Amino acid sequence: MIIVLLILSFLLLFFYTNSLKKTIFGVNIRKGDYLGFFVFYNLIIYIIPSVLLLNSFPISSFWVAFKVKASSVLWISIMIIIVMFCFYWTLYFISKFKPKYYYINSIDGSFVNEHGRRFVKLSLVLCLFLISYAWLFNGVGHSFTLSFMDDVSISTLRSEIAENKSVKAIKHLFIFITPLLAAIAGSSLYNNRKIERNLVLLIILFIASWGGSKGPLINVLIIYFITRASFKRMKIKVKTLIQFFVFIFFIFYITYRVVLFQYPDLVDFSLFFNYFSQRVFVAQMIGVYEQFNLFIHDVRYTWHGIPFASSFVDYPIFHKDLMLVSEDRYDATTIGIKNTLFIAEAYGMGGLVLLVLSPFWIAISFALNYRCMLYIYNKYIFKNLEFSKRITAISIFSYVSITGGFSDLMFFKITIMMILLIMPFLIVNKFIAKVKM
């Protein structure tokens, strides 16, 4: 059956690349458009590899898999492929319906935007102020720096942040704002400003690594280079391929060094590679397979998708329950959340009906989330639709992932959260602009 899955995976990849290549959801190697890189990334790094690997080796080979029966792997894999066909088809239909916002057009070559660079400068100053505040008033320093200089476990430093609500809020703010700043730094706004661009990138990396998580740091590097490639319309040539493989090696090496901060015992490269391959290619999707073996269901999970519901309702969270049940854990306060595809949580909330509706629902919410942030970025920062489309797509798609769950996008909870997170930066930017006038 692996041959059948290979054919289905190829057809899925073919449909995605051909139907969405002219839109902000796709990638177009021939034209040098990579705005949908993170949508593409989810498909070729998480979805297809997990489907093929789990059907190629015994389930016992994967230490990230819990309570998954071998007999269930095939039908769940086929369901995932069908769901993703529906998801991409819906994005294609939405793009055709509103091409002005979703199709890629050329940018006016004379476009210059001082507002964008001013926004970056003010945002960096605000972030550095918050880092200073956390250090002076909460005793929380830069996690990677302290781990390197004082030989303190980075896990311990991350725990200190998690235990302090105000500092934890700062970490979430940085995780949101650094992708946007990295995209702007990689854009045409810094053409002929090499020194300023590099300085801005270094400060962004410093901010992204403050919380001690490896994901935001690597994410910033990927966003920066993808934005550079998109604005330069970098097409695939021999030189480009060499640069791409050098970039991949660089990201892989950075990942290796960052992981060692948290897990020093993985210094042996073979141990690291086993950890890396399963964590990246399988762990991001394994929750789907576990859910459709356990069939966890509780209508109260729906509350997690309603903005601010946690302020007045005490409810269970699907991803935590899935980890508790699948891994036989007992204390929800000591665990994170299980990674899944959106269909797992959709079934947990509403059974088979919501499972069937979920790919169409999530695609519409995904597209509207982008439209909402596009409106804000275009109106209040860049004031150029085509430029805003590029920055919004790359930064937002890196932050909002379909492997994150169903509840984030169900009733636009993550959209509301992003608006609240960007508001302080927009207010400061507006205030400074009025003062200058």
Secondary structure in CASP SS format (residue, H / E / C, confidence):
PFRMAT SS
TARGET T0000
AUTHOR 0000-0000-0000
METHOD secondary structure of the structure
MODEL  1
M C 1.00
I H 1.00
I H 1.00
V H 1.00
L H 1.00
L H 1.00
I H 1.00
L H 1.00
S H 1.00
F H 1.00
L H 1.00
L H 1.00
L H 1.00
F H 1.00
F H 1.00
Y H 1.00
T H 1.00
N H 1.00
S H 1.00
L C 1.00
K C 1.00
K C 1.00
T E 1.00
I C 1.00
F C 1.00
G C 1.00
V C 1.00
N E 1.00
I C 1.00
R C 1.00
K C 1.00
G C 1.00
D E 1.00
Y C 1.00
L C 1.00
G C 1.00
F H 1.00
F H 1.00
V H 1.00
F H 1.00
Y H 1.00
N H 1.00
L H 1.00
I H 1.00
I H 1.00
Y H 1.00
I H 1.00
I H 1.00
P H 1.00
S H 1.00
V H 1.00
L H 1.00
L H 1.00
L H 1.00
N H 1.00
S H 1.00
F C 1.00
P C 1.00
I H 1.00
S H 1.00
S H 1.00
F C 1.00
W C 1.00
V C 1.00
A C 1.00
F C 1.00
K C 1.00
V C 1.00
K C 1.00
A H 1.00
S H 1.00
S H 1.00
V H 1.00
L H 1.00
W H 1.00
I H 1.00
S H 1.00
I H 1.00
M H 1.00
I H 1.00
I H 1.00
I H 1.00
V H 1.00
M H 1.00
F H 1.00
C H 1.00
F H 1.00
Y H 1.00
W H 1.00
T H 1.00
L H 1.00
Y H 1.00
F H 1.00
I H 1.00
S H 1.00
K H 1.00
F H 1.00
K C 1.00
P H 1.00
K H 1.00
Y H 1.00
Y H 1.00
Y E 1.00
I C 1.00
N C 1.00
S C 1.00
I C 1.00
D C 1.00
G C 1.00
S C 1.00
F C 1.00
V C 1.00
N C 1.00
E H 1.00
H H 1.00
G H 1.00
R H 1.00
R H 1.00
F H 1.00
V H 1.00
K H 1.00
L H 1.00
S H 1.00
L H 1.00
V H 1.00
L H 1.00
C H 1.00
L H 1.00
F H 1.00
L H 1.00
I H 1.00
S H 1.00
Y H 1.00
A H 1.00
W H 1.00
L H 1.00
F H 1.00
N H 1.00
G C 1.00
V C 1.00
G C 1.00
H C 1.00
S H 1.00
F H 1.00
T H 1.00
L H 1.00
S H 1.00
F H 1.00
M H 1.00
D H 1.00
D C 1.00
V C 1.00
S C 1.00
I H 1.00
S H 1.00
T H 1.00
L H 1.00
R H 1.00
S H 1.00
E H 1.00
I H 1.00
A H 1.00
E H 1.00
N C 1.00
K H 1.00
S H 1.00
V H 1.00
K H 1.00
A H 1.00
I H 1.00
K H 1.00
H H 1.00
L H 1.00
F H 1.00
I H 1.00
F H 1.00
I H 1.00
T H 1.00
P H 1.00
L H 1.00
L H 1.00
A H 1.00
A H 1.00
I H 1.00
A H 1.00
G C 1.00
S C 1.00
S H 1.00
L H 1.00
Y H 1.00
N C 1.00
N C 1.00
R C 1.00
K H 1.00
I H 1.00
E H 1.00
R H 1.00
N H 1.00
L H 1.00
V H 1.00
L H 1.00
L H 1.00
I H 1.00
I H 1.00
L H 1.00
F H 1.00
I H 1.00
A H 1.00
S C 1.00
W C 1.00
G C 1.00
G C 1.00
S C 1.00
K H 1.00
G H 1.00
P H 1.00
L H 1.00
I H 1.00
N H 1.00
V H 1.00
L H 1.00
I H 1.00
I H 1.00
Y H 1.00
F H 1.00
I H 1.00
T H 1.00
R H 1.00
A H 1.00
S H 1.00
F H 1.00
K C 1.00
R C 1.00
M C 1.00
K C 1.00
I C 1.00
K C 1.00
V H 1.00
K H 1.00
T H 1.00
L H 1.00
I H 1.00
Q H 1.00
F H 1.00
F H 1.00
V H 1.00
F H 1.00
I H 1.00
F H 1.00
F H 1.00
I H 1.00
F H 1.00
Y H 1.00
I H 1.00
T H 1.00
Y H 1.00
R H 1.00
V H 1.00
V H 1.00
L H 1.00
F H 1.00
Q H 1.00
Y C 1.00
P H 1.00
D H 1.00
L H 1.00
V H 1.00
D C 1.00
F H 1.00
S H 1.00
L H 1.00
F H 1.00
F H 1.00
N H 1.00
Y H 1.00
F H 1.00
S H 1.00
Q H 1.00
R H 1.00
V H 1.00
F H 1.00
V C 1.00
A C 1.00
Q C 1.00
M C 1.00
I H 1.00
G H 1.00
V H 1.00
Y H 1.00
E H 1.00
Q H 1.00
F H 1.00
N H 1.00
L H 1.00
F C 1.00
I C 1.00
H C 1.00
D C 1.00
V H 1.00
R H 1.00
Y H 1.00
T H 1.00
W H 1.00
H H 1.00
G H 1.00
I C 1.00
P C 1.00
F C 1.00
A H 1.00
S H 1.00
S H 1.00
F C 1.00
V C 1.00
D C 1.00
Y C 1.00
P C 1.00
I C 1.00
F H 1.00
H H 1.00
K H 1.00
D H 1.00
L H 1.00
M H 1.00
L H 1.00
V H 1.00
S H 1.00
E C 1.00
D C 1.00
R C 1.00
Y C 1.00
D C 1.00
A H 1.00
T H 1.00
T H 1.00
I C 1.00
G C 1.00
I C 1.00
K C 1.00
N C 1.00
T C 1.00
L C 1.00
F H 1.00
I H 1.00
A H 1.00
E H 1.00
A H 1.00
Y H 1.00
G H 1.00
M H 1.00
G H 1.00
G H 1.00
L H 1.00
V H 1.00
L H 1.00
L H 1.00
V H 1.00
L H 1.00
S H 1.00
P H 1.00
F H 1.00
W H 1.00
I H 1.00
A H 1.00
I H 1.00
S H 1.00
F H 1.00
A H 1.00
L H 1.00
N H 1.00
Y H 1.00
R H 1.00
C H 1.00
M H 1.00
L H 1.00
Y H 1.00
I H 1.00
Y H 1.00
N H 1.00
K H 1.00
Y H 1.00
I H 1.00
F H 1.00
K C 1.00
N C 1.00
L H 1.00
E H 1.00
F H 1.00
S H 1.00
K H 1.00
R H 1.00
I H 1.00
T H 1.00
A H 1.00
I H 1.00
S H 1.00
I H 1.00
F H 1.00
S H 1.00
Y H 1.00
V C 1.00
S C 1.00
I C 1.00
T C 1.00
G C 1.00
G C 1.00
F C 1.00
S H 1.00
D H 1.00
L H 1.00
M H 1.00
F C 1.00
F C 1.00
K H 1.00
I H 1.00
T H 1.00
I H 1.00
M H 1.00
M H 1.00
I H 1.00
L H 1.00
L H 1.00
I H 1.00
M H 1.00
P H 1.00
F H 1.00
L H 1.00
I H 1.00
V H 1.00
N H 1.00
K H 1.00
F H 1.00
I H 1.00
A H 1.00
K H 1.00
V H 1.00
K H 1.00
M C 1.00
END
